[in-house]
Amino acid sequence: MKNHTKGSKGQLLQTNKKWSHLRQNQRKIISTLLKEAYIEKIKVHNRRLKPREHEDFLESVMSKIYNREIWIPDYEVEKYYKGKINKWYNKHIALEEKNDKEEKI
């Protein structure tokens, strides 16, 4: 079994697992963790994250994912995250602008 390794609890882990191999519930959990943490970072800094901040951010979220016992390679989560950050950022900015307009009325 060249694509498997033994985990810390003796279970087999697939080393070449893809995002699409995860169950729907696992995808939803990871997506929610990433989105909520990213929006929180944006609110704190009030700007887009810098490249080094992305790495630190992903490390913290990956530890939460592993604590939930979801195993997926880091590069798969990073690929998903980098594909979604612009959408999340633009949506957050649009919501802020909408709230500002409502407050002015």
C-alpha positions as CSV (number, residue, x, y, z in Angstrom):
1,M,0.0,0.0,0.0
2,K,2.2,2.8,-1.3
3,N,-0.4,5.6,-0.8
4,H,-1.1,4.8,2.9
5,T,0.6,5.4,6.2
6,K,-0.2,4.4,9.8
7,G,-1.7,7.2,11.9
8,S,-1.1,7.9,15.5
9,K,-4.0,5.7,16.5
10,G,-3.0,2.8,14.3
11,Q,-5.5,3.7,11.5
12,L,-4.5,3.8,7.9
13,L,-4.2,7.3,6.4
14,Q,-4.3,7.9,2.6
15,T,-1.4,10.1,1.7
16,N,-2.8,11.2,-1.7
17,K,-6.3,12.2,-0.6
18,K,-8.0,14.9,-2.5
19,W,-10.7,17.4,-1.5
20,S,-13.3,15.5,-3.5
21,H,-12.5,12.3,-1.5
22,L,-13.8,14.0,1.7
23,R,-17.4,13.4,2.9
24,Q,-19.8,16.3,2.5
25,N,-19.9,16.9,6.2
26,Q,-16.1,17.1,6.4
27,R,-15.9,19.6,3.5
28,K,-18.5,21.7,5.2
29,I,-16.6,21.7,8.6
30,I,-13.3,22.7,6.9
31,S,-15.0,25.3,4.8
32,T,-16.7,26.9,7.8
33,L,-13.5,26.9,9.9
34,L,-11.6,28.6,7.1
35,K,-14.3,31.2,6.3
36,E,-15.0,32.2,9.9
37,A,-11.3,32.5,10.8
38,Y,-10.6,34.5,7.6
39,I,-13.4,36.9,8.2
40,E,-12.3,37.4,11.8
41,K,-8.7,38.2,10.6
42,I,-10.1,40.7,8.0
43,K,-12.1,42.4,10.7
44,V,-9.0,42.7,13.0
45,H,-6.6,44.0,10.3
46,N,-9.2,45.8,8.1
47,R,-7.4,44.8,5.0
48,R,-6.4,41.7,2.9
49,L,-3.9,39.4,4.5
50,K,-0.2,39.4,3.5
51,P,1.5,36.3,2.1
52,R,3.2,35.4,5.4
53,E,-0.1,35.9,7.3
54,H,-1.8,33.4,5.0
55,E,0.8,30.7,6.1
56,D,0.3,31.4,9.8
57,F,-3.5,31.5,9.3
58,L,-3.5,28.1,7.5
59,E,-1.3,26.5,10.2
60,S,-3.8,27.5,12.9
61,V,-6.8,26.3,11.0
62,M,-5.0,23.0,10.0
63,S,-4.4,22.3,13.7
64,K,-8.2,22.7,14.3
65,I,-8.9,20.3,11.4
66,Y,-6.5,17.7,12.7
67,N,-8.1,18.0,16.2
68,R,-11.4,17.1,14.6
69,E,-9.6,14.0,13.3
70,I,-10.1,14.9,9.6
71,W,-7.1,13.9,7.7
72,I,-6.3,15.7,4.4
73,P,-2.9,16.9,3.0
74,D,-2.1,20.6,3.7
75,Y,-1.7,21.4,0.1
76,E,-5.3,20.4,-0.7
77,V,-6.7,22.7,2.0
78,E,-4.4,25.5,0.8
79,K,-5.6,25.0,-2.8
80,Y,-9.2,25.3,-1.7
81,Y,-8.5,28.3,0.6
82,K,-6.7,30.2,-2.1
83,G,-9.6,29.6,-4.5
84,K,-12.1,31.0,-2.1
85,I,-10.4,34.0,-0.3
86,N,-11.3,36.6,-3.0
87,K,-15.0,35.5,-2.9
88,W,-15.1,35.7,0.9
89,Y,-13.3,39.1,1.0
90,N,-15.6,40.6,-1.7
91,K,-18.7,39.3,0.1
92,H,-17.5,40.7,3.4
93,I,-16.8,44.1,1.9
94,A,-20.2,44.2,0.2
95,L,-21.9,43.4,3.5
96,E,-20.0,46.1,5.3
97,E,-21.0,48.7,2.6
98,K,-24.6,47.6,2.8
99,N,-24.6,48.0,6.5
100,D,-23.0,51.4,6.3
101,K,-25.7,52.6,3.8
102,E,-28.4,51.3,6.1
103,E,-26.9,53.1,9.1
104,K,-26.9,56.4,7.1
105,I,-30.6,56.2,6.3
